[in-house]
Amino acid sequence: GASSHSEIEKIVSKWADSASEVLNEVIAFSAREIARGDELVQLIIYSWLDAYPSADIAITNRGGIRAALPQGVIAFSDVVSVLPFDNTIISVRISGQAIQEALDQGGRPVVAGMERSDGRWILTRTEEQLLPEQEYTLLLNSFMYAGGDNFSAIAQANPDGFDTGVNYRQPFVDWLKDLGSSADNPIRF
């Protein structure tokens, strides 16, 4: 009857309130907008390496990033707009050669943890060249690991990647919070 209907309404509105509370949580303050593009993607995957210091390299596809990070208040909802998918972070051990091949055939991912110099990949942490026969720990999102954007080479090289179960936006949220910004002291990216 009517009582069960109002019970359901109560549950729904309580859930909506708690969801909006989570979505409205202020995470950081930024001195400027960061447009949807490589700089923002780089910050996001840098945060993955920050969260998983045993990993050497992180890559992600540009298509997984859907909005700019706003100037001023950054709420959790803003980060969800930037990273809206239910992708998780996969950690996988593969050879330098497999990484090189994946980067060559996949859809131009953004890379953190190594940089291109004179046609070679150099690991930023060690300043050593990516070696074909050496094994590295690579972080990527579950969409790519499943073969999205032509990245099937990574799972083919090692089908036993470890799914961290962590949403691809969570390390970025944590990193932004850890910067301890405020309206008076915004992040100057």
VOBA-1610 file (N, C-alpha, C; in pm, whole numbers, padded with zeros to 5 digits, always signed):
BEGIN
Gly+00082-00121+00000Gly+00000+00000+00000Gly+00085+00126+00000Ala+00026+00233+00048Ala+00090+00365+00047Ala+00215+00369+00133Ser+00216+00296+00245Ser+00332+00301+00336Ser+00457+00250+00266Ser+00446+00140+00193Ser+00563+00085+00126Ser+00614+00181+00018His+00521+00251-00045His+00560+00348-00148His+00642+00462-00086Ser+00599+00516+00028Ser+00674+00625+00090Ser+00808+00576+00146Glu+00813+00449+00189Glu+00941+00391+00234Glu+01042+00392+00119Ile+00995+00350+00004Ile+01081+00346-00114Ile+01127+00487-00149Glu+01034+00583-00145Glu+01070+00722-00173Glu+01179+00772-00078Lys+01164+00734+00051Lys+01263+00774+00152Lys+01400+00717+00117Ile+01401+00590+00082Ile+01528+00523+00048Ile+01591+00591-00073Val+01509+00615-00175Val+01559+00677-00298Val+01615+00816-00270Ser+01539+00898-00192Ser+01587+01035-00169Ser+01711+01034-00079Lys+01717+00939+00015Lys+01836+00929+00100Lys+01958+00893+00014Trp+01937+00800-00079Trp+02046+00760-00169Trp+02087+00878-00257Ala+01989+00951-00309Ala+02018+01067-00394Ala+02095+01172-00315Asp+02056+01194-00188Asp+02126+01291-00104Asp+02271+01249-00083Ser+02292+01122-00049Ser+02430+01078-00023Ser+02511+01080-00151Ala+02446+01048-00264Ala+02518+01053-00392Ala+02558+01197-00424Ser+02466+01291-00401Ser+02501+01429-00434Ser+02606+01481-00336Glu+02603+01431-00212Glu+02707+01469-00116Glu+02845+01425-00166Val+02852+01302-00213Val+02978+01250-00269Val+03018+01331-00392Leu+02922+01352-00482Leu+02951+01425-00606Leu+02992+01569-00580Asn+02936+01629-00475Asn+02964+01771-00446Asn+03087+01791-00358Glu+03149+01682-00314Glu+03267+01697-00228Glu+03375+01775-00303Val+03425+01881-00239Val+03531+01961-00299Val+03664+01890-00277Ile+03735+01868-00385Ile+03860+01792-00382Ile+03981+01884-00388Ala+03968+01992-00468Ala+04083+02079-00490Ala+04035+02213-00546Phe+04130+02306-00555Phe+04108+02436-00618Phe+04220+02457-00718Ser+04184+02496-00838Ser+04285+02516-00942Ser+04292+02661-00985Ala+04414+02708-01005Ala+04435+02847-01047Ala+04392+02868-01192Arg+04381+02760-01268Arg+04341+02774-01408Arg+04269+02648-01456Glu+04195+02664-01565Glu+04134+02547-01628Glu+04243+02466-01698Ile+04230+02335-01693Ile+04321+02251-01772Ile+04235+02185-01879Ala+04260+02225-02003Ala+04179+02177-02115Ala+04191+02027-02130Arg+04089+01969-02192Arg+04094+01827-02226Arg+04205+01811-02331Gly+04308+01738-02296Gly+04422+01724-02386Gly+04536+01656-02314Asp+04653+01653-02378Asp+04764+01573-02329Asp+04814+01614-02191Glu+04811+01745-02160Glu+04860+01789-02030Glu+04776+01728-01918Leu+04645+01730-01935Leu+04554+01674-01836Leu+04572+01522-01827Val+04581+01457-01941Val+04600+01311-01944Val+04730+01274-01871Gln+04834+01351-01897Gln+04964+01329-01834Gln+04952+01337-01681Leu+04881+01437-01630Leu+04861+01451-01486Leu+04787+01330-01429Ile+04687+01283-01502Ile+04606+01170-01456Ile+04692+01044-01445Ile+04769+01013-01549Ile+04847+00888-01541Ile+04970+00903-01454Tyr+05018+01027-01437Tyr+05122+01050-01337Tyr+05068+01010-01199Ser+04941+01042-01172Ser+04881+01008-01042Ser+04874+00856-01024Trp+04860+00781-01134Trp+04861+00634-01123Trp+04998+00586-01076Leu+05103+00643-01136Leu+05239+00604-01097Leu+05268+00645-00953Asp+05209+00757-00911Asp+05223+00802-00774Asp+05156+00703-00678Ala+05040+00650-00718Ala+04965+00554-00635Ala+05028+00415-00636Tyr+05097+00380-00744Tyr+05159+00247-00758Tyr+05308+00265-00787Pro+05386+00299-00685Pro+05528+00333-00708Pro+05612+00217-00763Ser+05562+00095-00754Ser+05638-00019-00809Ser+05622-00029-00961Ala+05527+00045-01017Ala+05507+00042-01163Ala+05609+00134-01230Asp+05648+00096-01352Asp+05748+00174-01428Asp+05683+00274-01523Ile+05574+00231-01585Ile+05516+00307-01696Ile+05363+00304-01683Ala+05298+00411-01722Ala+05152+00413-01731Ala+05113+00467-01867Ile+05011+00406-01925Ile+04960+00458-02053Ile+04807+00463-02046Thr+04751+00556-02116Thr+04605+00559-02130Thr+04569+00616-02265Asn+04445+00588-02304Asn+04395+00639-02432Asn+04331+00775-02412Arg+04350+00862-02508Arg+04293+00997-02500Arg+04141+00994-02487Gly+04077+00896-02550Gly+03931+00888-02550Gly+03871+00863-02413Gly+03952+00816-02317Gly+03901+00790-02183Gly+03887+00916-02101Ile+03934+01028-02155Ile+03927+01157-02085Ile+03826+01243-02161Arg+03718+01286-02093Arg+03604+01343-02163Arg+03574+01490-02138Ala+03647+01557-02049Ala+03615+01697-02020Ala+03739+01767-01969Ala+03731+01899-01959Ala+03839+01979-01901Ala+03826+01976-01749Leu+03935+02005-01681Leu+03932+02024-01536Leu+03910+02174-01514Pro+03806+02213-01438Pro+03771+02355-01431Pro+03867+02438-01348Gln+03862+02567-01372Gln+03932+02662-01286Gln+03849+02680-01159Gly+03916+02708-01047Gly+03843+02730-00922Gly+03815+02600-00852Val+03694+02586-00801Val+03656+02467-00724Val+03654+02344-00815Ile+03720+02238-00770Ile+03712+02108-00838Ile+03640+02014-00742Ala+03519+01974-00782Ala+03442+01879-00702Ala+03461+01738-00759Phe+03423+01638-00679Phe+03432+01501-00727Phe+03356+01485-00859Ser+03241+01553-00872Ser+03161+01545-00995Ser+03240+01593-01118Asp+03330+01691-01097Asp+03413+01739-01208Asp+03508+01629-01255Val+03564+01556-01160Val+03656+01448-01196Val+03580+01335-01266Val+03456+01310-01220Val+03372+01209-01287Val+03343+01253-01432Ser+03323+01383-01454Ser+03302+01433-01591Ser+03425+01411-01678Val+03543+01429-01618Val+03669+01409-01691Val+03690+01261-01720Leu+03663+01177-01619Leu+03690+01032-01627Leu+03560+00957-01594Pro+03466+00951-01689Pro+03332+00904-01657Pro+03311+00752-01656Phe+03408+00676-01701Phe+03384+00533-01723Phe+03415+00449-01599Asp+03366+00325-01603Asp+03393+00232-01492Asp+03518+00150-01519Asn+03615+00210-01586Asn+03741+00140-01612Asn+03818+00123-01482Thr+03886+00011-01470Thr+03977-00008-01357Thr+04120-00004-01408Ile+04214+00004-01315Ile+04356+00006-01351Ile+04409-00136-01348Ile+04473-00174-01457Ile+04534-00307-01469Ile+04685-00289-01459Ser+04748-00376-01380Ser+04894-00378-01369Ser+04942-00506-01438Val+05035-00490-01532Val+05078-00606-01610Val+05230-00602-01629Arg+05294-00720-01612Arg+05438-00733-01637Arg+05457-00778-01781Ile+05523-00695-01861Ile+05553-00735-01998Ile+05689-00681-02040Ser+05739-00736-02149Ser+05872-00698-02197Ser+05870-00560-02262Gly+05988-00500-02265Gly+06003-00372-02333Gly+05962-00381-02478Gln+05991-00496-02540Gln+05954-00515-02680Gln+05802-00512-02697Ala+05730-00580-02607Ala+05583-00584-02615Ala+05526-00443-02594Ile+05587-00367-02504Ile+05542-00229-02479Ile+05562-00145-02605Gln+05681-00155-02662Gln+05714-00082-02785Gln+05615-00116-02897Glu+05588-00246-02915Glu+05496-00290-03022Glu+05355-00237-02997Ala+05311-00241-02871Ala+05176-00192-02836Ala+05166-00042-02865Leu+05271+00032-02831Leu+05270+00177-02854Leu+05272+00208-03004Asp+05340+00124-03081Asp+05348+00146-03225Asp+05215+00116-03295Gln+05143+00014-03248Gln+05021-00027-03320Gln+04893+00030-03260Gly+04896+00072-03132Gly+04775+00124-03068Gly+04748+00267-03110Gly+04633+00317-03066Gly+04589+00450-03109Gly+04652+00567-03036Arg+04780+00587-03052Arg+04851+00703-02996Arg+04815+00732-02849Pro+04855+00646-02757Pro+04822+00670-02618Pro+04910+00780-02558Val+04872+00827-02442Val+04957+00918-02366Val+05035+00831-02268Val+05163+00862-02253Val+05255+00780-02174Val+05311+00860-02058Ala+05320+00798-01941Ala+05391+00857-01827Ala+05493+00755-01778Gly+05603+00804-01725Gly+05707+00713-01676Gly+05818+00689-01776Met+05798+00734-01900Met+05906+00730-01998Met+05880+00834-02106Glu+05990+00878-02166Glu+05982+00982-02269Glu+06060+00940-02391Arg+06017+00992-02506Arg+06087+00962-02631Arg+06203+01059-02648Ser+06320+01004-02678Ser+06437+01087-02699Ser+06522+01023-02810Asp+06544+01097-02917Asp+06621+01044-03033Asp+06565+00911-03081Gly+06432+00900-03088Gly+06370+00779-03140Gly+06369+00662-03042Arg+06418+00681-02921Arg+06419+00572-02822Arg+06333+00613-02703Trp+06280+00514-02632Trp+06205+00539-02509Trp+06301+00535-02392Ile+06299+00639-02309Ile+06385+00647-02190Ile+06295+00650-02067Leu+06321+00560-01970Leu+06244+00559-01847Leu+06281+00680-01762Thr+06180+00756-01718Thr+06208+00880-01647Thr+06267+00854-01508Arg+06228+00745-01443Arg+06276+00721-01307Arg+06424+00683-01305Thr+06466+00602-01401Thr+06605+00552-01402Thr+06692+00619-01508Glu+06628+00692-01602Glu+06696+00752-01717Glu+06766+00648-01804Glu+06715+00524-01796Glu+06770+00417-01881Glu+06677+00393-01999Gln+06735+00339-02105Gln+06657+00309-02224Gln+06566+00189-02198Leu+06446+00191-02259Leu+06355+00077-02255Leu+06422-00037-02332Leu+06447-00148-02265Leu+06518-00260-02327Leu+06418-00367-02372Pro+06432-00416-02495Pro+06334-00511-02549Pro+06317-00636-02463Glu+06428-00688-02408Glu+06422-00816-02338Glu+06389-00801-02189Gln+06392-00678-02138Gln+06366-00658-01994Gln+06216-00651-01968Glu+06175-00698-01847Glu+06035-00692-01808Glu+06008-00563-01731Tyr+05893-00504-01755Tyr+05852-00382-01687Tyr+05710-00398-01635Thr+05676-00319-01534Thr+05538-00316-01486Thr+05468-00197-01549Leu+05362-00227-01622Leu+05287-00128-01698Leu+05147-00115-01637Leu+05101+00008-01621Leu+04963+00034-01578Leu+04885+00084-01698Leu+04764+00033-01714Leu+04676+00082-01819Leu+04532+00059-01776Asn+04438+00121-01845Asn+04299+00100-01803Asn+04243-00029-01863Ser+04138-00079-01799Ser+04080-00209-01837Ser+04024-00209-01979Phe+03976-00094-02026Phe+03925-00084-02163Phe+04037-00116-02263Met+04155-00058-02240Met+04268-00083-02330Met+04317-00227-02317Tyr+04322-00276-02192Tyr+04371-00413-02170Tyr+04280-00513-02241Ala+04151-00480-02249Ala+04054-00567-02318Ala+04064-00553-02470Gly+04157-00469-02519Gly+04179-00456-02662Gly+04122-00330-02724Gly+04065-00242-02641Gly+04010-00116-02691Gly+04117-00030-02754Asp+04080+00048-02856Asp+04173+00137-02928Asp+04294+00062-02985Asn+04274-00060-03029Asn+04381-00143-03090Asn+04495-00177-02995Phe+04464-00197-02866Phe+04569-00231-02771Phe+04571-00378-02731Ser+04523-00465-02817Ser+04518-00608-02784Ser+04657-00668-02761Ala+04763-00604-02812Ala+04900-00658-02800Ala+04943-00675-02654Ile+04891-00592-02565Ile+04935-00599-02425Ile+04882-00724-02358Ala+04752-00752-02374Ala+04695-00874-02316Ala+04749-00998-02385Gln+04781-00986-02515Gln+04841-01099-02585Gln+04979-01130-02528Ala+05054-01025-02494Ala+05188-01043-02437Ala+05180-01104-02297Asn+05078-01067-02221Asn+05058-01125-02088Asn+04909-01119-02054Pro+04840-01235-02072Pro+04696-01239-02045Pro+04663-01241-01896Asp+04765-01246-01810Asp+04743-01255-01665Asp+04766-01123-01593Gly+04725-01015-01655Gly+04737-00885-01590Gly+04657-00881-01461Phe+04702-00804-01364Phe+04635-00794-01235Phe+04539-00675-01237Asp+04410-00705-01219Asp+04311-00598-01211Asp+04310-00547-01068Thr+04353-00423-01049Thr+04361-00366-00914Thr+04222-00348-00852Gly+04119-00345-00938Gly+03984-00318-00891Gly+03963-00171-00856Val+04065-00089-00882Val+04058+00054-00850Val+04013+00130-00974Asn+03909+00213-00961Asn+03863+00292-01075Asn+03975+00384-01122Tyr+03985+00401-01254Tyr+04094+00480-01312Tyr+04096+00625-01267Arg+03983+00675-01209Arg+03984+00814-01161Arg+04032+00826-01017Gln+04031+00715-00940Gln+04058+00726-00796Gln+04198+00780-00761Pro+04306+00731-00826Pro+04437+00788-00792Pro+04445+00938-00819Phe+04375+00984-00923Phe+04375+01127-00957Phe+04303+01206-00848Val+04190+01153-00800Val+04116+01215-00690Val+04206+01225-00567Asp+04272+01113-00534Asp+04359+01108-00415Asp+04475+01206-00428Trp+04534+01211-00547Trp+04648+01300-00572Trp+04606+01446-00559Leu+04491+01481-00618Leu+04441+01618-00607Leu+04416+01656-00460Lys+04355+01564-00385Lys+04329+01590-00243Lys+04460+01610-00167Asp+04558+01525-00196Asp+04687+01528-00125Asp+04762+01660-00148Leu+04730+01730-00255Leu+04797+01857-00282Leu+04754+01965-00183Gly+04643+01939-00112Gly+04599+02028-00004Gly+04575+02171-00047Ser+04511+02190-00161Ser+04486+02326-00211Ser+04365+02388-00141Ser+04354+02518-00154Ser+04239+02591-00100Ser+04209+02708-00194Ala+04098+02777-00167Ala+04064+02893-00250Ala+04176+02997-00246Asp+04240+03010-00129Asp+04350+03106-00114Asp+04482+03053-00167Asn+04491+02921-00177Asn+04617+02858-00218Asn+04586+02752-00325Pro+04543+02796-00446Pro+04505+02701-00550Pro+04627+02630-00609Ile+04599+02515-00672Ile+04706+02441-00742Ile+04745+02524-00864Arg+04874+02542-00884Arg+04922+02611-01005Arg+04989+02506-01092Phe+04907+02437-01168Phe+04955+02326-01252Phe+05057+02377-01353
//
